[in-house]
Amino acid sequence: MEPGGIIREAREKRGWSQKELGDRVGISQPAIKKIEDGATRQTKFMPKIAQLLELDLAVLDDSLNSQRLDEAPPPLQPGRPDFRIFASAEGGPGEIIRSAEPVDFVPRPTHLVHVRDAYGLLITGTSMEPEYNAGEMAIVEPSMPVIGGEVYIFYAELHGEARATIKKLRRATVDNWLVTQHNPQEGKSRDFSLPRREWTIAHRVTGKFTRR
């Protein structure tokens, strides 16, 4: 079922009209109709709709699952090193710049053998120590749903470069990612927010490798 149909079905189960849902979200009835009809597929109000209807945000907003900073990886080739590893360099306080192309390919971890879009990212910086240390490789699965309590690589584009930062997501609001860092720089807070209009992509970190 399309996201609009899922929203319509959940709304009708609650006995709400389109106007009632719109009032709760803070948008008009015509805007809800466009979402349910599929005319509007992405909107900053989708997290609020998902919260009100108790739906999985990743099911409603497929950009959370399918966003890429590069082209789709080639088809898997069993037995060959095809797990992409990207490098990073410091790009500002708590931020990194990710390489546009993989710097290495290694055999795919067993648990990711069928996860085509997974990749590794070499960590730079100390903001998430001791959970994720500089020089370790974060295992990243872009297609995992965005939920609170997990660590993510958040991405923003600037002058064609993929700016990134690794942080733990507390929760997402319509406008912001509310995040935590374990080891903030002097004068910086552990808890802060990243504006979603700028940091548009969140890829979940599901593990790490220590490269020695």
PyRosetta script that sets phi, psi and omega in degrees:
from pyrosetta import init, pose_from_sequence

init()
pose = pose_from_sequence("MEPGGIIREAREKRGWSQKELGDRVGISQPAIKKIEDGATRQTKFMPKIAQLLELDLAVLDDSLNSQRLDEAPPPLQPGRPDFRIFASAEGGPGEIIRSAEPVDFVPRPTHLVHVRDAYGLLITGTSMEPEYNAGEMAIVEPSMPVIGGEVYIFYAELHGEARATIKKLRRATVDNWLVTQHNPQEGKSRDFSLPRREWTIAHRVTGKFTRR")
pose.set_psi(1, 140.8)
pose.set_omega(1, 178.6)
pose.set_phi(2, -69.8)
pose.set_psi(2, 155.8)
pose.set_omega(2, -179.2)
pose.set_phi(3, -53.5)
pose.set_psi(3, -41.1)
pose.set_omega(3, 179.7)
pose.set_phi(4, -61.3)
pose.set_psi(4, -39.6)
pose.set_omega(4, 178.2)
pose.set_phi(5, -67.4)
pose.set_psi(5, -36.8)
pose.set_omega(5, 177.4)
pose.set_phi(6, -63.5)
pose.set_psi(6, -42.4)
pose.set_omega(6, 179.3)
pose.set_phi(7, -64.7)
pose.set_psi(7, -45.2)
pose.set_omega(7, -179.6)
pose.set_phi(8, -60.2)
pose.set_psi(8, -45.4)
pose.set_omega(8, -178.4)
pose.set_phi(9, -62.4)
pose.set_psi(9, -43.8)
pose.set_omega(9, -179.8)
pose.set_phi(10, -67.2)
pose.set_psi(10, -38.4)
pose.set_omega(10, 178.4)
pose.set_phi(11, -63.9)
pose.set_psi(11, -46.4)
pose.set_omega(11, -177.8)
pose.set_phi(12, -65.9)
pose.set_psi(12, -32.8)
pose.set_omega(12, 177.4)
pose.set_phi(13, -62.5)
pose.set_psi(13, -30.0)
pose.set_omega(13, 178.9)
pose.set_phi(14, -86.9)
pose.set_psi(14, -4.5)
pose.set_omega(14, 179.6)
pose.set_phi(15, 75.2)
pose.set_psi(15, 20.0)
pose.set_omega(15, -179.5)
pose.set_phi(16, -91.8)
pose.set_psi(16, 143.2)
pose.set_omega(16, 170.1)
pose.set_phi(17, -80.6)
pose.set_psi(17, 169.0)
pose.set_omega(17, 175.5)
pose.set_phi(18, -60.9)
pose.set_psi(18, -37.1)
pose.set_omega(18, 179.7)
pose.set_phi(19, -66.7)
pose.set_psi(19, -38.9)
pose.set_omega(19, 179.5)
pose.set_phi(20, -63.6)
pose.set_psi(20, -43.0)
pose.set_omega(20, 177.9)
pose.set_phi(21, -65.3)
pose.set_psi(21, -42.6)
pose.set_omega(21, 178.5)
pose.set_phi(22, -59.7)
pose.set_psi(22, -40.8)
pose.set_omega(22, 179.3)
pose.set_phi(23, -63.2)
pose.set_psi(23, -39.9)
pose.set_omega(23, 180.0)
pose.set_phi(24, -68.5)
pose.set_psi(24, -35.4)
pose.set_omega(24, -179.2)
pose.set_phi(25, -79.5)
pose.set_psi(25, -34.0)
pose.set_omega(25, -176.9)
pose.set_phi(26, 101.3)
pose.set_psi(26, 24.7)
pose.set_omega(26, 177.9)
pose.set_phi(27, -132.0)
pose.set_psi(27, 173.1)
pose.set_omega(27, -174.6)
pose.set_phi(28, -82.0)
pose.set_psi(28, 162.7)
pose.set_omega(28, 175.4)
pose.set_phi(29, -60.3)
pose.set_psi(29, -43.2)
pose.set_omega(29, 177.4)
pose.set_phi(30, -59.3)
pose.set_psi(30, -33.3)
pose.set_omega(30, 179.0)
pose.set_phi(31, -67.0)
pose.set_psi(31, -40.5)
pose.set_omega(31, 176.7)
pose.set_phi(32, -64.0)
pose.set_psi(32, -41.1)
pose.set_omega(32, 179.5)
pose.set_phi(33, -60.3)
pose.set_psi(33, -42.7)
pose.set_omega(33, 178.9)
pose.set_phi(34, -62.3)
pose.set_psi(34, -38.4)
pose.set_omega(34, 178.8)
pose.set_phi(35, -66.0)
pose.set_psi(35, -46.2)
pose.set_omega(35, -178.2)
pose.set_phi(36, -69.0)
pose.set_psi(36, -31.9)
pose.set_omega(36, 179.3)
pose.set_phi(37, -79.3)
pose.set_psi(37, -10.7)
pose.set_omega(37, -179.7)
pose.set_phi(38, 89.9)
pose.set_psi(38, 0.1)
pose.set_omega(38, 178.5)
pose.set_phi(39, -69.4)
pose.set_psi(39, -32.4)
pose.set_omega(39, 173.7)
pose.set_phi(40, -113.5)
pose.set_psi(40, 115.4)
pose.set_omega(40, -176.7)
pose.set_phi(41, -104.7)
pose.set_psi(41, -23.8)
pose.set_omega(41, 178.6)
pose.set_phi(42, -132.5)
pose.set_psi(42, 131.3)
pose.set_omega(42, 179.6)
pose.set_phi(43, -153.0)
pose.set_psi(43, 149.7)
pose.set_omega(43, 179.5)
pose.set_phi(44, -67.6)
pose.set_psi(44, -12.3)
pose.set_omega(44, -179.8)
pose.set_phi(45, -87.7)
pose.set_psi(45, -3.1)
pose.set_omega(45, -177.1)
pose.set_phi(46, -59.8)
pose.set_psi(46, -40.9)
pose.set_omega(46, 177.6)
pose.set_phi(47, -59.4)
pose.set_psi(47, -37.2)
pose.set_omega(47, 179.5)
pose.set_phi(48, -68.7)
pose.set_psi(48, -40.4)
pose.set_omega(48, 177.8)
pose.set_phi(49, -62.1)
pose.set_psi(49, -45.3)
pose.set_omega(49, 179.9)
pose.set_phi(50, -60.8)
pose.set_psi(50, -40.5)
pose.set_omega(50, -179.5)
pose.set_phi(51, -65.2)
pose.set_psi(51, -46.0)
pose.set_omega(51, -177.7)
pose.set_phi(52, -65.0)
pose.set_psi(52, -37.7)
pose.set_omega(52, -176.6)
pose.set_phi(53, -95.0)
pose.set_psi(53, 1.6)
pose.set_omega(53, 179.5)
pose.set_phi(54, 56.5)
pose.set_psi(54, 51.0)
pose.set_omega(54, 179.5)
pose.set_phi(55, -114.9)
pose.set_psi(55, 157.9)
pose.set_omega(55, 177.1)
pose.set_phi(56, -75.1)
pose.set_psi(56, 118.3)
pose.set_omega(56, -177.9)
pose.set_phi(57, -58.2)
pose.set_psi(57, -37.1)
pose.set_omega(57, -178.0)
pose.set_phi(58, -65.2)
pose.set_psi(58, -26.9)
pose.set_omega(58, 177.2)
pose.set_phi(59, -73.5)
pose.set_psi(59, -34.2)
pose.set_omega(59, -177.7)
pose.set_phi(60, -82.3)
pose.set_psi(60, -35.2)
pose.set_omega(60, -177.1)
pose.set_phi(61, -118.0)
pose.set_psi(61, 92.5)
pose.set_omega(61, -174.5)
pose.set_phi(62, -69.5)
pose.set_psi(62, -9.2)
pose.set_omega(62, 176.3)
pose.set_phi(63, -66.0)
pose.set_psi(63, -24.5)
pose.set_omega(63, 178.2)
pose.set_phi(64, -69.5)
pose.set_psi(64, -25.0)
pose.set_omega(64, -180.0)
pose.set_phi(65, -96.2)
pose.set_psi(65, -32.8)
pose.set_omega(65, -167.7)
pose.set_phi(66, -107.4)
pose.set_psi(66, -2.5)
pose.set_omega(66, -177.9)
pose.set_phi(67, -64.5)
pose.set_psi(67, 140.4)
pose.set_omega(67, 179.1)
pose.set_phi(68, -133.9)
pose.set_psi(68, 150.2)
pose.set_omega(68, 173.7)
pose.set_phi(69, -100.2)
pose.set_psi(69, -1.2)
pose.set_omega(69, 176.5)
pose.set_phi(70, -148.3)
pose.set_psi(70, -178.9)
pose.set_omega(70, -179.9)
pose.set_phi(71, -70.8)
pose.set_psi(71, 160.7)
pose.set_omega(71, 179.5)
pose.set_phi(72, -58.1)
pose.set_psi(72, 141.4)
pose.set_omega(72, 179.4)
pose.set_phi(73, -66.4)
pose.set_psi(73, 157.2)
pose.set_omega(73, 179.4)
pose.set_phi(74, -67.1)
pose.set_psi(74, 163.7)
pose.set_omega(74, 178.4)
pose.set_phi(75, -57.1)
pose.set_psi(75, 146.8)
pose.set_omega(75, 179.3)
pose.set_phi(76, -64.3)
pose.set_psi(76, 141.9)
pose.set_omega(76, 178.3)
pose.set_phi(77, -123.9)
pose.set_psi(77, 97.3)
pose.set_omega(77, -176.6)
pose.set_phi(78, -51.1)
pose.set_psi(78, 135.5)
pose.set_omega(78, 177.6)
pose.set_phi(79, 88.6)
pose.set_psi(79, -8.6)
pose.set_omega(79, -178.9)
pose.set_phi(80, -111.5)
pose.set_psi(80, 150.3)
pose.set_omega(80, 175.8)
pose.set_phi(81, -67.0)
pose.set_psi(81, 110.6)
pose.set_omega(81, -177.7)
pose.set_phi(82, -132.8)
pose.set_psi(82, 10.0)
pose.set_omega(82, 178.8)
pose.set_phi(83, -88.0)
pose.set_psi(83, 115.8)
pose.set_omega(83, -174.0)
pose.set_phi(84, -77.6)
pose.set_psi(84, 135.6)
pose.set_omega(84, 175.7)
pose.set_phi(85, -120.7)
pose.set_psi(85, 126.8)
pose.set_omega(85, 179.0)
pose.set_phi(86, -106.1)
pose.set_psi(86, 147.0)
pose.set_omega(86, 176.7)
pose.set_phi(87, -92.5)
pose.set_psi(87, 166.9)
pose.set_omega(87, 176.0)
pose.set_phi(88, -144.2)
pose.set_psi(88, 157.3)
pose.set_omega(88, 176.4)
pose.set_phi(89, -138.3)
pose.set_psi(89, 152.6)
pose.set_omega(89, -178.9)
pose.set_phi(90, -63.9)
pose.set_psi(90, 136.0)
pose.set_omega(90, -176.5)
pose.set_phi(91, -130.7)
pose.set_psi(91, 21.0)
pose.set_omega(91, -177.1)
pose.set_phi(92, 137.2)
pose.set_psi(92, 172.1)
pose.set_omega(92, -178.7)
pose.set_phi(93, -56.5)
pose.set_psi(93, 113.9)
pose.set_omega(93, 177.5)
pose.set_phi(94, 73.2)
pose.set_psi(94, 7.8)
pose.set_omega(94, -177.7)
pose.set_phi(95, -119.8)
pose.set_psi(95, 159.0)
pose.set_omega(95, 176.8)
pose.set_phi(96, -134.4)
pose.set_psi(96, 161.6)
pose.set_omega(96, 172.2)
pose.set_phi(97, -110.5)
pose.set_psi(97, 122.3)
pose.set_omega(97, -179.2)
pose.set_phi(98, -88.7)
pose.set_psi(98, 140.3)
pose.set_omega(98, 177.5)
pose.set_phi(99, -62.1)
pose.set_psi(99, 144.1)
pose.set_omega(99, -178.9)
pose.set_phi(100, -71.0)
pose.set_psi(100, -31.3)
pose.set_omega(100, -178.8)
pose.set_phi(101, -119.9)
pose.set_psi(101, 153.2)
pose.set_omega(101, 175.4)
pose.set_phi(102, -59.9)
pose.set_psi(102, 144.7)
pose.set_omega(102, 177.3)
pose.set_phi(103, -99.3)
pose.set_psi(103, -9.8)
pose.set_omega(103, -179.5)
pose.set_phi(104, -161.9)
pose.set_psi(104, 158.4)
pose.set_omega(104, 172.6)
pose.set_phi(105, -129.9)
pose.set_psi(105, 132.5)
pose.set_omega(105, 180.0)
pose.set_phi(106, -129.5)
pose.set_psi(106, 165.0)
pose.set_omega(106, 176.0)
pose.set_phi(107, -56.8)
pose.set_psi(107, 139.1)
pose.set_omega(107, -176.9)
pose.set_phi(108, -68.7)
pose.set_psi(108, 130.6)
pose.set_omega(108, 175.3)
pose.set_phi(109, -54.4)
pose.set_psi(109, 143.7)
pose.set_omega(109, -174.5)
pose.set_phi(110, -55.0)
pose.set_psi(110, -42.9)
pose.set_omega(110, -175.8)
pose.set_phi(111, -73.0)
pose.set_psi(111, -7.0)
pose.set_omega(111, 179.5)
pose.set_phi(112, -112.0)
pose.set_psi(112, 16.4)
pose.set_omega(112, -173.4)
pose.set_phi(113, -61.0)
pose.set_psi(113, -27.2)
pose.set_omega(113, 179.8)
pose.set_phi(114, -110.0)
pose.set_psi(114, 9.1)
pose.set_omega(114, -179.6)
pose.set_phi(115, -100.8)
pose.set_psi(115, 91.2)
pose.set_omega(115, -168.9)
pose.set_phi(116, -64.4)
pose.set_psi(116, -33.6)
pose.set_omega(116, -173.4)
pose.set_phi(117, -95.0)
pose.set_psi(117, 3.6)
pose.set_omega(117, 179.2)
pose.set_phi(118, -66.5)
pose.set_psi(118, 153.0)
pose.set_omega(118, 178.7)
pose.set_phi(119, -154.6)
pose.set_psi(119, 170.2)
pose.set_omega(119, 176.5)
pose.set_phi(120, -111.3)
pose.set_psi(120, 147.4)
pose.set_omega(120, 177.8)
pose.set_phi(121, -132.2)
pose.set_psi(121, 121.4)
pose.set_omega(121, 177.9)
pose.set_phi(122, -73.9)
pose.set_psi(122, 125.7)
pose.set_omega(122, -171.7)
pose.set_phi(123, -83.8)
pose.set_psi(123, 135.8)
pose.set_omega(123, 173.0)
pose.set_phi(124, -119.9)
pose.set_psi(124, 143.3)
pose.set_omega(124, 178.3)
pose.set_phi(125, 95.9)
pose.set_psi(125, 171.8)
pose.set_omega(125, -171.6)
pose.set_phi(126, -122.1)
pose.set_psi(126, 8.2)
pose.set_omega(126, -170.8)
pose.set_phi(127, -66.3)
pose.set_psi(127, -22.0)
pose.set_omega(127, -179.3)
pose.set_phi(128, -111.8)
pose.set_psi(128, 13.5)
pose.set_omega(128, 173.9)
pose.set_phi(129, -67.0)
pose.set_psi(129, 146.6)
pose.set_omega(129, 4.1)
pose.set_phi(130, -92.3)
pose.set_psi(130, 2.6)
pose.set_omega(130, -178.4)
pose.set_phi(131, -67.3)
pose.set_psi(131, -42.3)
pose.set_omega(131, 177.7)
pose.set_phi(132, -132.3)
pose.set_psi(132, 112.9)
pose.set_omega(132, -174.9)
pose.set_phi(133, -100.7)
pose.set_psi(133, 153.4)
pose.set_omega(133, 176.6)
pose.set_phi(134, -56.8)
pose.set_psi(134, 135.2)
pose.set_omega(134, -179.9)
pose.set_phi(135, 95.8)
pose.set_psi(135, -18.9)
pose.set_omega(135, 176.0)
pose.set_phi(136, -79.7)
pose.set_psi(136, 160.5)
pose.set_omega(136, 179.9)
pose.set_phi(137, -108.2)
pose.set_psi(137, 118.7)
pose.set_omega(137, 175.2)
pose.set_phi(138, -78.6)
pose.set_psi(138, 136.1)
pose.set_omega(138, 174.0)
pose.set_phi(139, -92.5)
pose.set_psi(139, 123.7)
pose.set_omega(139, -171.0)
pose.set_phi(140, -120.1)
pose.set_psi(140, 131.4)
pose.set_omega(140, 178.5)
pose.set_phi(141, -123.2)
pose.set_psi(141, 96.7)
pose.set_omega(141, -175.3)
pose.set_phi(142, -61.5)
pose.set_psi(142, -27.4)
pose.set_omega(142, -173.3)
pose.set_phi(143, -84.0)
pose.set_psi(143, -3.7)
pose.set_omega(143, 177.7)
pose.set_phi(144, -70.6)
pose.set_psi(144, 142.0)
pose.set_omega(144, -179.2)
pose.set_phi(145, -65.0)
pose.set_psi(145, 153.2)
pose.set_omega(145, -179.6)
pose.set_phi(146, -87.9)
pose.set_psi(146, 113.3)
pose.set_omega(146, 179.7)
pose.set_phi(147, -136.5)
pose.set_psi(147, 157.1)
pose.set_omega(147, 179.4)
pose.set_phi(148, -70.2)
pose.set_psi(148, 155.9)
pose.set_omega(148, 176.8)
pose.set_phi(149, 88.3)
pose.set_psi(149, 3.0)
pose.set_omega(149, 179.6)
pose.set_phi(150, -116.7)
pose.set_psi(150, 160.7)
pose.set_omega(150, 178.5)
pose.set_phi(151, -92.3)
pose.set_psi(151, 138.9)
pose.set_omega(151, -178.5)
pose.set_phi(152, -133.2)
pose.set_psi(152, 153.6)
pose.set_omega(152, 163.6)
pose.set_phi(153, -93.7)
pose.set_psi(153, 116.2)
pose.set_omega(153, 177.5)
pose.set_phi(154, -96.3)
pose.set_psi(154, 135.3)
pose.set_omega(154, -175.3)
pose.set_phi(155, -119.3)
pose.set_psi(155, 146.0)
pose.set_omega(155, 170.7)
pose.set_phi(156, -140.5)
pose.set_psi(156, 148.7)
pose.set_omega(156, 178.2)
pose.set_phi(157, -99.0)
pose.set_psi(157, 134.7)
pose.set_omega(157, 176.4)
pose.set_phi(158, -144.1)
pose.set_psi(158, 114.3)
pose.set_omega(158, 179.1)
pose.set_phi(159, 53.3)
pose.set_psi(159, 40.2)
pose.set_omega(159, 176.5)
pose.set_phi(160, 81.3)
pose.set_psi(160, -2.0)
pose.set_omega(160, 178.5)
pose.set_phi(161, -99.8)
pose.set_psi(161, 146.8)
pose.set_omega(161, 177.8)
pose.set_phi(162, -90.4)
pose.set_psi(162, 96.7)
pose.set_omega(162, 172.8)
pose.set_phi(163, -74.4)
pose.set_psi(163, 144.4)
pose.set_omega(163, -177.2)
pose.set_phi(164, -146.5)
pose.set_psi(164, 159.4)
pose.set_omega(164, 172.9)
pose.set_phi(165, -152.4)
pose.set_psi(165, 139.8)
pose.set_omega(165, 179.7)
pose.set_phi(166, -102.4)
pose.set_psi(166, 120.5)
pose.set_omega(166, -176.7)
pose.set_phi(167, -147.6)
pose.set_psi(167, 160.4)
pose.set_omega(167, 174.6)
pose.set_phi(168, -90.4)
pose.set_psi(168, 128.7)
pose.set_omega(168, 179.8)
pose.set_phi(169, -84.2)
pose.set_psi(169, 122.4)
pose.set_omega(169, 172.5)
pose.set_phi(170, -79.6)
pose.set_psi(170, -52.3)
pose.set_omega(170, 174.8)
pose.set_phi(171, -166.9)
pose.set_psi(171, 164.8)
pose.set_omega(171, 178.9)
pose.set_phi(172, -111.2)
pose.set_psi(172, 137.8)
pose.set_omega(172, 171.6)
pose.set_phi(173, -111.2)
pose.set_psi(173, 179.7)
pose.set_omega(173, 178.9)
pose.set_phi(174, -58.4)
pose.set_psi(174, -38.5)
pose.set_omega(174, -172.7)
pose.set_phi(175, -106.4)
pose.set_psi(175, -19.2)
pose.set_omega(175, -170.9)
pose.set_phi(176, -139.2)
pose.set_psi(176, 152.7)
pose.set_omega(176, 163.0)
pose.set_phi(177, -92.9)
pose.set_psi(177, 122.3)
pose.set_omega(177, 176.2)
pose.set_phi(178, -94.1)
pose.set_psi(178, 113.7)
pose.set_omega(178, -167.7)
pose.set_phi(179, -125.7)
pose.set_psi(179, 165.9)
pose.set_omega(179, 178.7)
pose.set_phi(180, -131.5)
pose.set_psi(180, 142.2)
pose.set_omega(180, 170.7)
pose.set_phi(181, -120.9)
pose.set_psi(181, 143.3)
pose.set_omega(181, -174.5)
pose.set_phi(182, -77.5)
pose.set_psi(182, -32.6)
pose.set_omega(182, -169.5)
pose.set_phi(183, -133.2)
pose.set_psi(183, 70.5)
pose.set_omega(183, -176.4)
pose.set_phi(184, -66.6)
pose.set_psi(184, 152.0)
pose.set_omega(184, 174.3)
pose.set_phi(185, -66.6)
pose.set_psi(185, 159.5)
pose.set_omega(185, -178.6)
pose.set_phi(186, -56.1)
pose.set_psi(186, 130.8)
pose.set_omega(186, 179.8)
pose.set_phi(187, 87.3)
pose.set_psi(187, -6.3)
pose.set_omega(187, 180.0)
pose.set_phi(188, -101.7)
pose.set_psi(188, 156.5)
pose.set_omega(188, -178.3)
pose.set_phi(189, -92.1)
pose.set_psi(189, 151.6)
pose.set_omega(189, 173.4)
pose.set_phi(190, -68.9)
pose.set_psi(190, -39.9)
pose.set_omega(190, -177.6)
pose.set_phi(191, -107.3)
pose.set_psi(191, 130.2)
pose.set_omega(191, 178.1)
pose.set_phi(192, -158.8)
pose.set_psi(192, -175.5)
pose.set_omega(192, -177.4)
pose.set_phi(193, -125.7)
pose.set_psi(193, 151.0)
pose.set_omega(193, 173.1)
pose.set_phi(194, -115.3)
pose.set_psi(194, 124.1)
pose.set_omega(194, -179.7)
pose.set_phi(195, -67.2)
pose.set_psi(195, 128.6)
pose.set_omega(195, -176.0)
pose.set_phi(196, -69.5)
pose.set_psi(196, -23.8)
pose.set_omega(196, 177.9)
pose.set_phi(197, -67.0)
pose.set_psi(197, -22.1)
pose.set_omega(197, 178.8)
pose.set_phi(198, -101.6)
pose.set_psi(198, -48.2)
pose.set_omega(198, -179.2)
pose.set_phi(199, -96.1)
pose.set_psi(199, 83.7)
pose.set_omega(199, -166.8)
pose.set_phi(200, -86.1)
pose.set_psi(200, -16.0)
pose.set_omega(200, -173.0)
pose.set_phi(201, -122.2)
pose.set_psi(201, 137.0)
pose.set_omega(201, 176.8)
pose.set_phi(202, -130.0)
pose.set_psi(202, 116.3)
pose.set_omega(202, 178.5)
pose.set_phi(203, -111.3)
pose.set_psi(203, 125.4)
pose.set_omega(203, -174.9)
pose.set_phi(204, -74.9)
pose.set_psi(204, 137.2)
pose.set_omega(204, 173.2)
pose.set_phi(205, -91.5)
pose.set_psi(205, 123.9)
pose.set_omega(205, -175.9)
pose.set_phi(206, -113.5)
pose.set_psi(206, 3.0)
pose.set_omega(206, 178.8)
pose.set_phi(207, 170.3)
pose.set_psi(207, -170.9)
pose.set_omega(207, 179.7)
pose.set_phi(208, -154.8)
pose.set_psi(208, 158.3)
pose.set_omega(208, 170.2)
pose.set_phi(209, -119.3)
pose.set_psi(209, 140.1)
pose.set_omega(209, 172.4)
pose.set_phi(210, -97.2)
pose.set_psi(210, 112.8)
pose.set_omega(210, -177.8)
pose.set_phi(211, -88.9)
pose.set_psi(211, 120.9)
pose.set_omega(211, -178.8)
pose.set_phi(212, -119.9)
pose.dump_pdb("model.pdb")
